[in-house]
Amino acid sequence: MKVKFDHVLKIGTSRVFEAISLMVALLQPDAHSGTLDLAPFDDIVNHHQNFIDTFAPHPFFHFNWLEFAIPIAERDSVSVFFDALDALSPTLSLVTFLGSEIDEAEANVALKDITAMENCLKGLKIDPVMALHFSNLKEVFEGFKAIIFEIDAHPAFNLKIAEIKASGQYEEVIASFKEGMLYRHPLSFAQEQMGKPFWNIADYQEYEFLITYFLSPYRLRLMNGEKMIYVHSLLRKNNGEDLNPDVLSERLKIIGDPTRLKILKMLYMKPMYGKEIADALSLTTATVSHHLDALRQQGLINMEQVKQIKYFSTNYQRVRSLQLDLNRYFHMDKEI
């Protein structure tokens, strides 16, 4: 049964996002080691050393450059993107860059002088030394523009984007996402891709899924009250975990019960609370609680309490781990 969905859904790629993601990787190269080859971009680091030195020591800001995708819709042209950035008010620019951790009224106060900016950053547990830079956002954005324009024109960047397009990697993921969301709500699908539940859930008016290479190995979510953007990286690090047959066996025993399988599938579609599950399966709440406890003990579901109601959802990462472990078990050369 296909999901009835009235909101806006976009799935695609973004040259702008790829360029900003590469800049983020250059700010924290160690975090991308093993997935990205950043050596071809050493010249960019050298050309923009002051910018790199300013923001590299402050992890809070590394991914926050991507937050501008919320108020700015342009995805392909770097020039058009920066025209839109220039058109943003200083207030909205600051709110966006701080990940909406402050509202516009607080931003207006922070922009009055350096002391006010220092107090704002202290409240967010950000090094107040950055206040000097944020008091002159125009200068900060000029540095941002310069490095992104150079990335956009860089031969190695363009070669890699062309290689990925030619290989069909972008289109393959886009096609799988389109198929996956025929029967799934986008929010539930995004949670599965990230491998963890979202504690900040809203009824967004627009959902956008962007496939990137240069953000690898990270996957992240950007949002405001109306829009959610899930950014999916093509590459992931190998966690190197060894197969544990005892744990595998215990998990298989837990989902060997047909009722638990049904519950796991229901929670795979969307978060639900106990009585809701009980009504759907025509069971008592006590019986459902017993099954939920068993699933939680194996880490196969998550629980989040909102006021007095406990919501349960599938732990996509653990379920996927179970699938992978079972597959690895059948393909192991040596006996266990």
MISESE-731676 format. One record per residue: x, y, z of N, C-alpha, C in turn; residue in one letter. Coordinates in pm, whole numbers, plus 32768, in hexadecimal, padded with zeros to 4 digits. Last residue first. Example, Ala and Ser with C-alpha at 12.3 -4.5 7.8 and 13.67 -1.06 7.14 Angstrom:
BEGIN
85057F1F82C485577F9682CA850A80038313S
85277DC7830C84CE7E3E830C85287EB6830CA
This chain:
BEGIN
8C92779984FF8C8677DF85808C61777B85EBI
8D78776083F28D09773884468D0A778584C8E
8DCC785282F28DEF77F6835E8D7377D483B2K
8D4F78F8823C8D997883820B8DB3781D8279D
8C09798482408C8B797382828CCC78F18254M
8B0E79A781DF8B7C79B281808C0779A681C0H
8A5B799982AD8A4D793682428AC3793881E1F
8AB07A78833F8ABA79F3837A8AB67987830EY
8A6C7B4C829D8AF97B2F82B18B0D7AA282E8R
89557B4182BE898F7B2D82398A237B088244N
89437B7B83CC890F7AFB839A894B7ADB8312L
89AF7C7C83D089F17C10841A89C47B8783E8D
88F07D08833889797CFA830789C47C89834CL
880F7CF583DF880B7CC2835688977CA88320Q
88717D7584C488457CEA84CB88437CAB8440L
889A7E72845F890D7E25849088EB7D928497S
87937EBD843387EB7EAC83C088667E5B83E7R
87457EC8853D87027E6A84E2875A7E518468V
87EB7F93859A87F87F0C85D287B57EA48579R
8794806C84FD8820804384FA88317FB5852EQ
8687808C853E86AC806184B8873C802C84B2Y
85C580408628865180688627868C803585A5N
847780AE860784DD804B85E58569808885EDT
83DE81488723840181478696846F80DF8680S
82E581C188058348815C87E083628162874AF
829782AB8902829482878875830582268856Y
81DC82DF8A1A825782A089EB82458273895BK
815384028AAA814383958A4881CC83638A1BI
815984E48B3D813884698B84813283EF8B29Q
825285818A8D81F385998AFC81D785158B41K
82D7848889E482A8851089CA8235852C8A2AV
83E183AE89E9836C83DC8A33834F846E8A14Q
844982B7890C84528345892D83D3836F8975E
84FF819788C1848D81CF890984A982618928M
854E80B187B7856D8123880C84EE81518852N
85A07F56877B85477FC987748578803687D3I
866D7EA487A0862F7EA8871B85CA7F1A870CL
86F57E63888787167EE0884486D77EF087BCG
86A37D93891887037D7588AE87267DF0885CQ
85EE7E1189BC86617DD089FA86CD7DAD8993Q
85267E5D890A85807EC4893E85FD7E86897BR
84A27D6B88E484E47DAA887285497E1488A0L
843B7D4389E584967CE089AA84E57D1D8935A
83957E228A0084077E108A5C846D7DB08A21D
82D67DE7893E832B7E5E892F83A77E548988L
82597D0689AB82A37CFA892D83027D708919H
81E97D7D8A9282457D0A8A9F829B7CFD8A20H
813F7E398A1F81AF7E678A7282187DF98A81S
80827D8F89AB80D77DE2895581527E1189A2V
800C7D298A9180507CCF8A3380B17D1C89DAT
7FA07E158AFB80027DC88B4980527D6B8AEFA
7EE57E628A437F5D7EB68A517FCA7E6C8AA0T
7E707D4E897D7E6C7DA089F57EEC7DF389FCT
7E297D6788197E6A7D2A888D7E587D838907L
7DF97DB6870E7D8F7D7A87617DCA7D2A87D5S
7EAE7E4886877EC27DB786867E587D6B86D6L
7E597F4C86B07E707F2086267E7A7E88861DA
7E547F5A87C87DD67F65877C7DE77F2F86EED
7F6A7F4787FF7F0C7EE488337E897EE587E4A
7FCC8030878A7FF77FAE87587F937F428781I
7F4A80EA882C7F3680EF879B7F5C8069875BE
7FB580B089227F268097890B7F0580968876K
80D180FA88F480A2807589198010805888F9G
810E81C787CC810B81AF885D80C2812D887AY
81F881DE86B8817281C486F0817E81B48787M
829B8255858F829A82468620820A82348653P
827C818B8460826F820A84A8827681F1853EK
82E880A283EB829D810183998292818A83DAM
8359801A84B783B0803B8446836D80A583EFY
82887FDA855182DD804685828344806F8519L
82287F0484B781D47F7B84CC82297FF284F7M
82FE7E5084CF82DA7E85844B82867F048459K
82F47E1885DF836E7E5285A783527E91851EL
81F97D9F85EC82117E1D8634828B7E6485F8I
82287CB8855681C27D18852B81DA7DA1856CK
82EB7C3F85F4830B7C66856B82A87CCD8537L
82557C0E86D682C37C6E86DE82EE7C9B8654R
81AB7B4C867081747BCA86A081E07C3586A8T
82577A74863382137ABE85C781D97B4385F3P
83997A4C86B6830B7A5486DA82C37AA78670D
84967A758665845879FA863883C479F6865AG
85127B4986D384B77B678664847B7AE98627I
85A37ABD879885437B2487BE84E07B3F874EI
864E7A18870885E879DC875E857A7A41877EK
86F47AD48693869C7A86863D862D7A42868FL
877D7B2E877487257B8B872B86C37B3F86D2R
880B7A4687B987A87A7E881687477ADC87D0E
88B27A2986D7885179C286FA87E479F78755S
89517B0F86EB88FD7AF88676888F7A938695L
89DA7ADB87D7897D7B4C87D2891D7B3C875DV
8A6D79FF877B8A1379F287EF89AB7A6287F1D
8B077A5C86A38A9A79FD868A8A3B79ED86FFP
8B777B8286478B647B3E86C78AEE7ADF86B8N
8C627BFE85688BE37BB885788BE17B6F85FDL
8D097D3185B98D0A7CA2859D8C807C6785B3D
8D0E7E6F851E8CDE7E19858A8CE17D87855EE
8D617F35846A8DC07ECC84908D917E708500G
8CD9800483F88CEC800984898D447F9984BEN
8D3B80AF82E08D26802883128D40802883A8N
8C9481DD828A8D07819782C28CDE810B82EDK
8BF5821A814E8BEE820881DF8C6C81C2820ER
8B8D82EF80418BEE8296807F8BDB828F8115L
8AC383A17FFD8AD283267FB08B2C82C07FF2L
89EA843A80ED8A6E842B80AF8A7A83A3806AS
88D1850180F288FF847780EF8986846D80A9H
881585D481AD888A85D1815588CC85488161V
86D1864581BC872885D681E3879985CF817DY
86268758822A8682872A81C286D786B981FCI
84E687D18269854F8777829585A2874E821CM
841F88ED82C2846D88A3825F84D5884982A0K
83A28974839183548952831A839C88F382BBE
844D89B0846383C7898184828378894F840BG
8578892583DA8537898D842884A9895C8440N
86A1885A83B28610887083BA85F088F583FAM
8772874E8345876187DE835C86CB87F98360L
882D8631839287A9866A837A87AB86FE839DR
892D855D82FD88F685BA835F886E85EF8334L
8A42848F82E989B884A382BD897784FA8327R
8B9C846E828C8B30849E82E18AA984A0829AY
8C95842A82218C3383C082358BB683EC8283P
8C1684F581158C37847081488CA3847981B5S
8BED85DD80948BCD85DD81238BF6855A8165L
8C2385AE7F8B8C8B85ED7FDA8C6785FF806EF
8B37853C7F1F8BB284ED7F298C11852A7F91Y
89D385337F5A8A5485767F4C8AC785127F54T
8881856B7F2288EA85057F1D8970854B7F04I
877585DF7FE087E586037F8B885385997F94L
862586028002868F85A0801386FD85C07FAEF
853386BE80AB859486BA803E860386588061E
83E9871180EF845486B3810B84B186AF8092Y
830B87FD8179836287D7810A83D2877B813AE
827E8818825D8237883081E1828888048167Q
82928736837482CE87948316827A87A28298Y
823D870A849581F386F0841B8222875483B3D
83608699854A82F786F9852C82B186CF84ADA
843F8634864583E7860A85D98378867185C6I
855A85FD86CF8512867786AA84BD8657862FN
85CC850A86DE858585388755853685B7873AW
85D7840785FF85DB8498860A858C84C28684F
86A382DB8623862483248628863B83BA862DP
87908264852B876D828D85B286E982D985B0K
87E782448427880281DA848787E581FF8516G
87BD82DC834C881D830E83AE883E82A78419M
86FE824082CD877C825B828887E7828D82EAQ
862C82458387866E81C6836686F681DF8328E
85E5835183808619831883FC8663829583E1Q
85838364827C85FD83AD829F863B8375831FA
849882CB82958501829F823B858782E2825CF
8404836A8344842A82E3836D849D82AF8317S
83E48448829D84258456831F845783D08351L
835683E381BC83E0841481AF842A84228233P
82AA82AF81EE82AA833F8204833B837081FDH
82A481B580F082D681E7816F82C4827E8177R
827681617FF5822D811D805F8256814B80EAY
831381FD7F58828C81DE7F27823681A87F98L
841082157FB783AB826E7FF1832282607FB1M
84A481617F228493814A7FB18426819E7FEEG
84A681D77E24845F81597E39844281437ECDE
854382B57E5C84BC82C67E26846882497E3CK
862F82387EB085E4828C7F0D855482A07EDDF
868181BA7DC7866081687E3D860F81B87EA2S
86B0829A7D23864A82387CFE862081E37D76A
8785830F7DB1870883597D9D869682F97D7DI
884982497D95881482687E1A878E82B27E0EV
886C82527C7C884A81D47CC0880C81EF7D49E
88BC83557C49883983287C19880C82A77C5DE
89BF83577CC1895683B37CEB88CC83797CC9Y
8A44828D7C2D8A2F82807CBF89BF82DC7CF1Q
8A8B828E7B2589FF82747B4589E1826B7BD9G
8B7D82D57AC48B7282507B008AE3822A7B21S
8B5683DE7A798B69837A7A108B5882EC7A45A
8B4884587B758AD5845B7B1B8AE083ED7AB2K
8C4C84277BCF8BDA83F07C1A8B5D83ED7BC2I
8CE384B57B128CF684257B238C7D83E57B67E
8C8E85BE7B408C75857F7ABD8C8084E77AC7A
8CF185E37C418C6185EC7C2A8C3D85A87BA7I
8E0685CB7C098DC4856B7C618D2C856D7C4EK
8E3086A97B608E4C86227B318E0385BA7B85L
8DF3877E7C078D9F87657B928DB486D97B59N
8EC387637CC38E3787617CED8DDD873C7C76F
8FA487827C228F9187037C6A8F0086F57C99A
8F89888F7BBE8F85881B7B658F6887977BACP
8EB3897F7C598F2A892A7C658F2088AE7C0CH
8DD98A217C678E278A277BEB8E9C89C67BEAA
8D7A89F07D668D2089DB7CF48D6C89D67C6FD
8E508A477E038E2D89B87DFE8DDA899B7D81I
8E398B597DD88EB28B137DAC8E998A7D7DA3E
8D3F8B8A7E4A8D538BA67DBB8DD08B5E7D87F
8D7B8B457F548D1A8AF67F098D298B0E7E73I
8E338C0C7F9F8E5E8B807FA08DFE8B287F4FI
8D988CF77F7C8E178CE67F368E408C547F2FA
8CBB8CD8802A8CA98CDD7F998D2A8CBC7F4FK
8D418CE481238CF28C6E80FF8CE18C688066F
8D9E8DEA811C8DFD8D7B81238DBD8CF880F9G
8CA98E6A811B8D038E8080AB8D6D8E1280A7E
8C428E2182118C058DE981998C5B8E00811DF
8CE48EBD82B88CE58E2B82C58CB08DEB8245V
8C968FBC82698D218F9182528D2D8EF98259E
8B8D8FBA82BF8BAB8FD082328C388FA18211K
8B988FA483D38B6F8F3083848B918F3F82F0L
8C29900D84C38C39903A84388C198FC483DCN
8BFA8F8B85A58BD0901785A58BDF9053851AS
8C778E9E85808BE78EA485688BAF8F31856FF
8D7E8ED985C68D5E8EB3853D8CC98EC48520H
8D668F1286D48DA38F75867B8D808F5985EAL
8D078E2587408CAF8E9A87398CE48F0386D9A
8DB78D5D876A8D7B8D6486E58D238DDF86D4M
8DEF8D6188728E538D9F881B8E1D8DAE878CV
8D358CCB88F98D148D5888DD8D7B8DA08886P
8CEC8B8C88968D5C8BE188BC8D3E8C728896D
8BA98B3289018C058B4588918C718BA588BEI
8AC88B0C899C8B428AC389BD8BA38AC18947K
89FE8BB8897789FA8B4089238A748AE6893AL
8A4B8C858A1A89CF8C3F8A3989BF8BBE89EBG
8B288CDF898C8B3C8C9C8A0D8AC18C4B8A34K
8AA68D5B88B88AF48CE3889F8B118C96891FL
8A2F8E35894189DD8DD688F48A288D5388E0C
8B0D8EB889A58AAB8E808A038A528E1889BEN
8B848F0988B38BCB8EAF890E8B6A8E6C896FE
8AC18FBA88578ADD8F3F880B8B268EDA8863M
8AD4908389148A55903B89078A6A8FB788BCA
8BDA90D588DB8BB890A089608B38904F895BT
8BC4913687D58C1490BE87F08BF290808877I
8A6B9194878D8AFA91AF87A28B42912E87C8D
897C913B870E898D91C687398A1F91EB874BK
894A903386DB898B9081867089A591128697L
88BB8FD487B289478FAB87A389929001873EA
87BC903F877C8807906D87F2889B904E87E1V
877B8FAA869A8782903C869287D090778707N
87758EAA870787DB8ECB86A487EB8F638698A
86968EB587A787188EA287E7878A8EC58787E
85D78ED186DC85E48F398742866C8F308788A
85F38DE1864E86188E60860E86298ED18673E
86878CE6872B861E8D1A86D486488DA3869FD
87878BE58723874F8C61875886E18C8F86F9I
87B88B05869787C18AF8872887928B78876FE
87C38AF4858687438B1785C387428AFF865AS
88D18ADA8549887C8A63854B87F88A79858EG
895B8BBD852689618B8285AC88FF8B0E85BAL
89148C008428899B8BCF843E89AB8B9084C8F
880B8C5F845388258BE8840288AD8BAC8421T
88368D4384EE87DF8CD8852087FD8C5684D7V
88D58DD78439890C8DAB84B988BB8D3884F3L
881E8DFF8367889F8DBE834E88DB8D8783CFS
87538E9083E087378E0783B387B88DBB8398L
87ED8F7E841387A98F35847E87918EA58456T
88418FDA831B88A58FAF837E88678F5B83EEP
876C8F4B821B87888FB2827F87F48F8082DES
87D28ED880D987A08EBB816087C38F2F81BEL
88568F147FF187D38F52800587998F38808FA
89358E787FF289478F08800288C48F4E8022D
88BB8D847FB688F78D98803A89098E2D8057L
88758DAD7EAD880A8D9C7F10883F8DB17F9EA
89738DB47E42891B8E297E3188AA8E257E98D
89C48CB37E7D89FF8D227EC989B48DA57EB3F
89258C217DC7891E8C067E5889538C7D7EA7F
89808C7F7CD588F68C9D7CFD88E58C887D93V
8A868C127CE08A708CA27CD389E58CCA7D01S
8A598B007CE78A9A8B407D598A828BD77D56V
89438A547C7E899D8AC17C5C89D58B037CD9S
88A689877D01890689697C96896C89D77C7CD
87EF89D27DC5883E895A7DDB88AF89467D74R
87358AC67E76878C8AA77E0487E88A317E23E
86AB8B0E7F5B867E8A987F1186DA8A6F7E9FA
86F38B6F809C871A8B83801186FD8B047FC2I
86AF8B2581A0866E8B9B8167868C8BB280D3P
87438A22819986B88A3081C886768AAD818DI
88448A3B815087EC89F880F0875B8A01811BA
88CE8A98822388988AFC81C888448ABF8159F
893E89C182A688BB89EF82D4887C8A558275E
8A3E8993825B89D68950820C894A89808232L
8ACF8A0B831C8ACB8A4C829A8A5E8A118242W
8ACD895B83EF8A6989C583EE8A658A14836CN
8B9788A783FC8B24888183AB8ABD88F2839FF
8C4F894B84948C768900841D8BFF88E083C2H
8C1589CA85828BF88A1185068C1389BE8488F
8C658922864E8BD8894C864A8BB4898685C1F
8D7B890986408D2688A585FE8C9488CE85F2P
8E6B89D8861D8DE689E586598D8289888613H
8F5D89DB85958F5E89B586238ED489B48666P
8F0B8A33848B8F2F89A884A58F2F8983853AA
8EE88B4A84778E758AF484948E978A6384B4F
8FE78BC184588F808C0184AB8F168B9D84D5T
90748B2583A590A68B31842E903D8B6D848DD
8FDA8B5182BD8FE58ACB82F7900F8AD48389I
90108C6482968F868C3582A98F878BAD82EEF
91258C59827090EC8CAA82DD905D8C7D82FDN
91458BB4818B91778B88820D91398BD68281Q
91048BA2808090A18BD680DE90C58BAF816DH
91D28B327FF0919E8BB37FC391438BF5802BH
91F18A3C8074925D8A9F8077922B8B2B8052N
910189BF802F912189D880BC918B8A4480C7V
912989AC7F1C90BB89FC7F5090D38A207FE2I
91FF88FB7F0C921389857EDF91A489E17F11D
9193880B7F5E91F288507FB6920788E17F8ED
90F187687ECD90BD87EB7EF0911688377F52F
9153866B7EAA914D86C37E34912087527E53P
912F85FC7FB291B3862D7F8791AB86887F0CA
904C85838004904B8615800390CE86517FD2L
8F8D847F7FD0901684A67FB09017853E7FA0D
8EB583F380C58ECF8457805E8F65846C804CL
8ECE831881778E5D831F811A8E77838080A7T
8FB2832B82098F7F82A581EE8F0982A38190G
8F50845882AA8FBA83FD827F8F828371826DS
8EA2850983108E7E84CE828E8EE8846F825AH
8F10856983F38E8D852A83FF8E6284E5837EA
8FF485EB839A9002856B83E18F7E852083EAD
8F9486E1832C8FC2867382D68FCE85EC831BP
8EDC87C6835A8EF1875783B78F1F86DB836AQ
8ED9887A828A8EE188B083128F0288448378L
8EB287D881B38F35881981BE8F4888598247L
8DA6879681DB8E0B872E81E78E97876981F7A
8D31888E81A18D24885682288D8E87EB823FV
8D6C8898808F8DA688FB80E98DA288CA8179M
8CCB87C5803B8D5D87BA802E8DA2881F8087L
8BD1883680728BFB87BE80BA8C9287A880B0S
8BC989027FB68BCE892680448BFD88AE8097I
8BC288637ECC8C2E88C47EE18C3B88E97F75A
8AD787D07EF08B5687897EE28BCA87E87EFEE
8A1A889C7EF38A30884C7F6C8AB588037F66F
8A2C88F17DEA8A48894F7E578A6989027ED7V
89D588117D638A5F883C7D518A87889B7DC1R
8909871A7DD6891F87AB7DDC89B487C97DCDS
87FB86347D8A888586547DA9889586EB7DAAT
86C585B27E12872285D37DA887AF85EB7DD9G
857585D17E5685E785747E62864785957DF0I
846B86607F0A84D286727EA4854486117EBFK
831D86947F53838B86357F5F83EB86497EEBL
8223873D8006828587447F9A82F786E27FB6V
81068679807C816D86DF808681CC86DB800FH
805A85A4806F802E86228034809A868E8034D
80468452803E80A184BB806B8081853C8022F
800A830E80897FC98388805A801483FE8095K
80D181FE802980BA8266808E807682DE804CV
804280D57F9E8094814C7F92806D81B37FFCK
80547F8980008000800080008058807D8000M
